[in-house]
């Protein structure tokens, strides 16, 4: 979830095979930072943050993500607004 003053955005994420979740929070922050740097909107930023965190959790190596996995996950994450 992403809380903002005019409402809440909720990410609906798919189930994934979790191998090693260590570093997934850091990967989420990296995804959001990348999104802010590249002027993505908040919805796309939340989607990218979730995809990066999930991609990290799917890998054995901590702090490692594969760009093709992120791209695949981006298509499977749906953002809804809770107002």
VOLO-192125 format. One record per residue: residue number from 1; x, y negated, z of N, C-alpha, C in turn. Coordinates in nm, 3 decimals, always signed. Example, Ala and Ser with C-alpha at 12.3 -4.5 7.8 and 13.67 -1.06 7.14 Angstrom:
2
seq 1; n.u +1.319; n.v +0.569; n.w +0.780; ca.u +1.230; ca.v +0.450; ca.w +0.780; c.u +1.320; c.v +0.330; c.w +0.780;
seq 2; n.u +1.285; n.v +0.225; n.w +0.708; ca.u +1.367; ca.v +0.106; ca.w +0.714; c.u +1.290; c.v -0.003; c.w +0.787;
! end
This chain:
83
seq 1; n.u +0.084; n.v +0.118; n.w +0.000; ca.u +0.000; ca.v +0.000; ca.w +0.000; c.u +0.088; c.v -0.124; c.w +0.000;
seq 2; n.u +0.038; n.v -0.225; n.w -0.065; ca.u +0.103; ca.v -0.355; ca.w -0.066; c.u +0.001; c.v -0.456; c.w -0.017;
seq 3; n.u +0.032; n.v -0.522; n.w +0.093; ca.u -0.061; ca.v -0.617; ca.w +0.154; c.u -0.020; c.v -0.757; c.w +0.111;
seq 4; n.u -0.118; n.v -0.830; n.w +0.061; ca.u -0.096; ca.v -0.969; ca.w +0.023; c.u -0.209; c.v -1.052; c.w +0.083;
seq 5; n.u -0.195; n.v -1.183; n.w +0.083; ca.u -0.296; ca.v -1.264; ca.w +0.153; c.u -0.433; c.v -1.260; c.w +0.087;
seq 6; n.u -0.443; n.v -1.226; n.w -0.040; ca.u -0.573; ca.v -1.221; ca.w -0.105; c.u -0.626; c.v -1.079; c.w -0.124;
seq 7; n.u -0.564; n.v -0.982; n.w -0.062; ca.u -0.614; ca.v -0.845; ca.w -0.071; c.u -0.504; c.v -0.742; c.w -0.055;
seq 8; n.u -0.541; n.v -0.619; n.w -0.077; ca.u -0.449; ca.v -0.506; ca.w -0.060; c.u -0.448; c.v -0.425; c.w -0.189;
seq 9; n.u -0.329; n.v -0.385; n.w -0.231; ca.u -0.315; ca.v -0.295; ca.w -0.344; c.u -0.278; c.v -0.157; c.w -0.290;
seq 10; n.u -0.345; n.v -0.054; n.w -0.341; ca.u -0.318; ca.v +0.083; ca.w -0.297; c.u -0.270; c.v +0.164; c.w -0.416;
seq 11; n.u -0.160; n.v +0.234; n.w -0.397; ca.u -0.107; ca.v +0.322; ca.w -0.501; c.u -0.163; c.v +0.462; c.w -0.479;
seq 12; n.u -0.224; n.v +0.515; n.w -0.582; ca.u -0.272; ca.v +0.653; ca.w -0.581; c.u -0.167; c.v +0.735; c.w -0.656;
seq 13; n.u -0.097; n.v +0.818; n.w -0.582; ca.u +0.018; ca.v +0.890; ca.w -0.640; c.u -0.013; c.v +1.038; c.w -0.657;
seq 14; n.u +0.053; n.v +1.101; n.w -0.756; ca.u +0.033; ca.v +1.243; ca.w -0.776; c.u +0.114; c.v +1.325; c.w -0.674;
seq 15; n.u +0.079; n.v +1.450; n.w -0.661; ca.u +0.159; ca.v +1.541; ca.w -0.579; c.u +0.287; c.v +1.573; c.w -0.655;
seq 16; n.u +0.396; n.v +1.581; n.w -0.580; ca.u +0.526; ca.v +1.613; ca.w -0.641; c.u +0.596; c.v +1.721; c.w -0.558;
seq 17; n.u +0.690; n.v +1.791; n.w -0.619; ca.u +0.771; ca.v +1.884; ca.w -0.541; c.u +0.879; c.v +1.806; c.w -0.464;
seq 18; n.u +0.870; n.v +1.803; n.w -0.332; ca.u +0.966; ca.v +1.728; ca.w -0.251; c.u +1.084; c.v +1.818; c.w -0.220;
seq 19; n.u +1.203; n.v +1.772; n.w -0.261; ca.u +1.326; ca.v +1.846; ca.w -0.237; c.u +1.406; c.v +1.783; c.w -0.123;
seq 20; n.u +1.423; n.v +1.649; n.w -0.130; ca.u +1.500; ca.v +1.578; ca.w -0.028; c.u +1.449; c.v +1.434; c.w -0.020;
seq 21; n.u +1.367; n.v +1.403; n.w +0.081; ca.u +1.310; ca.v +1.268; ca.w +0.089; c.u +1.404; c.v +1.161; c.w +0.146;
seq 22; n.u +1.523; n.v +1.201; n.w +0.190; ca.u +1.617; ca.v +1.104; ca.w +0.249; c.u +1.653; c.v +0.999; c.w +0.142;
seq 23; n.u +1.636; n.v +0.874; n.w +0.176; ca.u +1.668; ca.v +0.765; ca.w +0.085; c.u +1.551; c.v +0.719; c.w +0.000;
seq 24; n.u +1.435; n.v +0.782; n.w +0.016; ca.u +1.320; ca.v +0.744; ca.w -0.066; c.u +1.269; c.v +0.604; c.w -0.035;
seq 25; n.u +1.274; n.v +0.564; n.w +0.090; ca.u +1.235; ca.v +0.427; ca.w +0.126; c.u +1.328; c.v +0.324; c.w +0.062;
seq 26; n.u +1.457; n.v +0.353; n.w +0.068; ca.u +1.555; ca.v +0.265; ca.w +0.004; c.u +1.532; c.v +0.259; c.w -0.147;
seq 27; n.u +1.497; n.v +0.373; n.w -0.205; ca.u +1.470; ca.v +0.377; ca.w -0.349; c.u +1.345; c.v +0.297; c.w -0.383;
seq 28; n.u +1.246; n.v +0.299; n.w -0.294; ca.u +1.125; ca.v +0.218; ca.w -0.316; c.u +1.162; c.v +0.069; c.w -0.316;
seq 29; n.u +1.243; n.v +0.028; n.w -0.220; ca.u +1.286; ca.v -0.113; ca.w -0.213; c.u +1.364; c.v -0.150; c.w -0.339;
seq 30; n.u +1.448; n.v -0.060; n.w -0.386; ca.u +1.523; ca.v -0.086; ca.w -0.509; c.u +1.428; c.v -0.104; c.w -0.628;
seq 31; n.u +1.326; n.v -0.020; n.w -0.635; ca.u +1.228; ca.v -0.032; ca.w -0.743; c.u +1.152; c.v -0.163; c.w -0.737;
seq 32; n.u +1.115; n.v -0.206; n.w -0.618; ca.u +1.044; ca.v -0.334; ca.w -0.603; c.u +1.138; c.v -0.450; c.w -0.636;
seq 33; n.u +1.262; n.v -0.443; n.w -0.592; ca.u +1.361; ca.v -0.547; ca.w -0.622; c.u +1.382; c.v -0.559; c.w -0.772;
seq 34; n.u +1.394; n.v -0.446; n.w -0.840; ca.u +1.408; ca.v -0.444; ca.w -0.986; c.u +1.288; c.v -0.512; c.w -1.051;
seq 35; n.u +1.170; n.v -0.482; n.w -0.999; ca.u +1.047; ca.v -0.539; ca.w -1.054; c.u +1.039; c.v -0.690; c.w -1.035;
seq 36; n.u +1.078; n.v -0.736; n.w -0.918; ca.u +1.077; ca.v -0.880; ca.w -0.891; c.u +1.178; c.v -0.951; c.w -0.981;
seq 37; n.u +1.298; n.v -0.893; n.w -0.992; ca.u +1.404; ca.v -0.951; ca.w -1.075; c.u +1.360; c.v -0.960; c.w -1.222;
seq 38; n.u +1.281; n.v -0.864; n.w -1.266; ca.u +1.237; ca.v -0.861; ca.w -1.405; c.u +1.097; c.v -0.919; c.w -1.426;
seq 39; n.u +1.049; n.v -0.993; n.w -1.326; ca.u +0.920; ca.v -1.064; ca.w -1.336; c.u +0.800; c.v -0.974; c.w -1.363;
seq 40; n.u +0.801; n.v -0.853; n.w -1.308; ca.u +0.683; ca.v -0.767; ca.w -1.316; c.u +0.577; c.v -0.825; c.w -1.222;
seq 41; n.u +0.452; n.v -0.798; n.w -1.248; ca.u +0.347; ca.v -0.837; ca.w -1.155; c.u +0.350; c.v -0.747; c.w -1.032;
seq 42; n.u +0.270; n.v -0.782; n.w -0.932; ca.u +0.268; ca.v -0.704; ca.w -0.808; c.u +0.221; c.v -0.561; c.w -0.830;
seq 43; n.u +0.122; n.v -0.541; n.w -0.915; ca.u +0.074; ca.v -0.405; ca.w -0.941; c.u +0.184; c.v -0.321; c.w -1.005;
seq 44; n.u +0.251; n.v -0.376; n.w -1.105; ca.u +0.359; ca.v -0.302; ca.w -1.171; c.u +0.476; c.v -0.282; c.w -1.076;
seq 45; n.u +0.500; n.v -0.379; n.w -0.989; ca.u +0.607; ca.v -0.366; ca.w -0.891; c.u +0.579; c.v -0.252; c.w -0.793;
seq 46; n.u +0.456; n.v -0.244; n.w -0.746; ca.u +0.418; ca.v -0.134; ca.w -0.656; c.u +0.429; c.v -0.001; c.w -0.727;
seq 47; n.u +0.384; n.v +0.004; n.w -0.852; ca.u +0.394; ca.v +0.128; ca.w -0.931; c.u +0.541; c.v +0.170; c.w -0.946;
seq 48; n.u +0.629; n.v +0.074; n.w -0.977; ca.u +0.772; ca.v +0.104; ca.w -0.993; c.u +0.834; c.v +0.148; c.w -0.861;
seq 49; n.u +0.799; n.v +0.080; n.w -0.752; ca.u +0.853; ca.v +0.116; ca.w -0.621; c.u +0.816; c.v +0.260; c.w -0.586;
seq 50; n.u +0.691; n.v +0.295; n.w -0.606; ca.u +0.646; ca.v +0.432; ca.w -0.575; c.u +0.716; c.v +0.534; c.w -0.664;
seq 51; n.u +0.728; n.v +0.503; n.w -0.792; ca.u +0.793; ca.v +0.596; ca.w -0.885; c.u +0.939; c.v +0.620; c.w -0.846;
seq 52; n.u +1.008; n.v +0.515; n.w -0.806; ca.u +1.149; ca.v +0.531; ca.w -0.766; c.u +1.162; c.v +0.612; c.w -0.638;
seq 53; n.u +1.077; n.v +0.585; n.w -0.540; ca.u +1.080; ca.v +0.663; ca.w -0.416; c.u +1.048; c.v +0.808; c.w -0.439;
seq 54; n.u +0.949; n.v +0.834; n.w -0.522; ca.u +0.910; ca.v +0.972; ca.w -0.553; c.u +1.019; c.v +1.044; c.w -0.631;
seq 55; n.u +1.079; n.v +0.975; n.w -0.728; ca.u +1.186; ca.v +1.036; ca.w -0.808; c.u +1.303; c.v +1.075; c.w -0.720;
seq 56; n.u +1.334; n.v +0.992; n.w -0.621; ca.u +1.442; ca.v +1.025; ca.w -0.527; c.u +1.408; c.v +1.151; c.w -0.447;
seq 57; n.u +1.284; n.v +1.160; n.w -0.401; ca.u +1.242; ca.v +1.275; ca.w -0.319; c.u +1.246; c.v +1.406; c.w -0.396;
seq 58; n.u +1.242; n.v +1.398; n.w -0.528; ca.u +1.242; ca.v +1.518; ca.w -0.611; c.u +1.383; c.v +1.572; c.w -0.639;
seq 59; n.u +1.484; n.v +1.499; n.w -0.595; ca.u +1.623; ca.v +1.537; ca.w -0.622; c.u +1.691; c.v +1.591; c.w -0.496;
seq 60; n.u +1.784; n.v +1.679; n.w -0.516; ca.u +1.862; ca.v +1.732; ca.w -0.403; c.u +1.961; c.v +1.628; c.w -0.351;
seq 61; n.u +2.019; n.v +1.551; n.w -0.442; ca.u +2.118; ca.v +1.450; ca.w -0.406; c.u +2.049; c.v +1.324; c.w -0.355;
seq 62; n.u +2.089; n.v +1.275; n.w -0.241; ca.u +2.030; ca.v +1.154; ca.w -0.182; c.u +2.066; c.v +1.031; c.w -0.264;
seq 63; n.u +1.965; n.v +0.945; n.w -0.287; ca.u +1.989; ca.v +0.821; ca.w -0.359; c.u +2.009; c.v +0.837; c.w -0.508;
seq 64; n.u +1.961; n.v +0.947; n.w -0.563; ca.u +1.976; ca.v +0.975; ca.w -0.705; c.u +1.839; c.v +0.983; c.w -0.770;
seq 65; n.u +1.821; n.v +0.913; n.w -0.880; ca.u +1.696; ca.v +0.921; ca.w -0.956; c.u +1.728; c.v +0.937; c.w -1.104;
seq 66; n.u +1.635; n.v +0.996; n.w -1.175; ca.u +1.649; ca.v +1.012; ca.w -1.319; c.u +1.548; c.v +0.920; c.w -1.387;
seq 67; n.u +1.594; n.v +0.840; n.w -1.482; ca.u +1.506; ca.v +0.742; ca.w -1.545; c.u +1.388; c.v +0.807; c.w -1.617;
seq 68; n.u +1.408; n.v +0.926; n.w -1.675; ca.u +1.296; ca.v +0.991; ca.w -1.744; c.u +1.189; c.v +1.037; c.w -1.646;
seq 69; n.u +1.228; n.v +1.072; n.w -1.524; ca.u +1.131; ca.v +1.111; ca.w -1.421; c.u +1.053; c.v +0.986; c.w -1.376;
seq 70; n.u +1.123; n.v +0.874; n.w -1.359; ca.u +1.056; ca.v +0.750; ca.w -1.322; c.u +0.953; c.v +0.713; c.w -1.428;
seq 71; n.u +0.990; n.v +0.719; n.w -1.555; ca.u +0.898; ca.v +0.686; ca.w -1.664; c.u +0.775; c.v +0.777; c.w -1.662;
seq 72; n.u +0.797; n.v +0.905; n.w -1.638; ca.u +0.685; ca.v +0.999; ca.w -1.632; c.u +0.593; c.v +0.965; c.w -1.515;
seq 73; n.u +0.652; n.v +0.939; n.w -1.398; ca.u +0.571; ca.v +0.908; ca.w -1.280; c.u +0.494; c.v +0.777; c.w -1.295;
seq 74; n.u +0.553; n.v +0.679; n.w -1.362; ca.u +0.484; ca.v +0.551; ca.w -1.382; c.u +0.348; c.v +0.570; c.w -1.447;
seq 75; n.u +0.338; n.v +0.668; n.w -1.538; ca.u +0.213; ca.v +0.695; ca.w -1.607; c.u +0.113; c.v +0.768; c.w -1.520;
seq 76; n.u +0.158; n.v +0.825; n.w -1.409; ca.u +0.072; ca.v +0.905; ca.w -1.323; c.u +0.029; c.v +0.832; c.w -1.195;
seq 77; n.u +0.080; n.v +0.713; n.w -1.174; ca.u +0.049; ca.v +0.634; ca.w -1.055; c.u -0.056; c.v +0.530; c.w -1.093;
seq 78; n.u -0.165; n.v +0.529; n.w -1.019; ca.u -0.274; ca.v +0.436; ca.w -1.046; c.u -0.291; c.v +0.342; c.w -0.927;
seq 79; n.u -0.302; n.v +0.214; n.w -0.957; ca.u -0.314; ca.v +0.111; ca.w -0.854; c.u -0.460; c.v +0.063; c.w -0.847;
seq 80; n.u -0.512; n.v +0.059; n.w -0.725; ca.u -0.647; ca.v +0.006; ca.w -0.703; c.u -0.638; c.v -0.111; c.w -0.605;
seq 81; n.u -0.734; n.v -0.198; n.w -0.616; ca.u -0.741; ca.v -0.314; ca.w -0.527; c.u -0.843; c.v -0.288; c.w -0.418;
seq 82; n.u -0.803; n.v -0.317; n.w -0.296; ca.u -0.894; ca.v -0.305; ca.w -0.180; c.u -0.915; c.v -0.447; c.w -0.129;
seq 83; n.u -1.030; n.v -0.502; n.w -0.153; ca.u -1.058; ca.v -0.641; ca.w -0.112; c.u -1.157; c.v -0.648; c.w +0.000;
! end
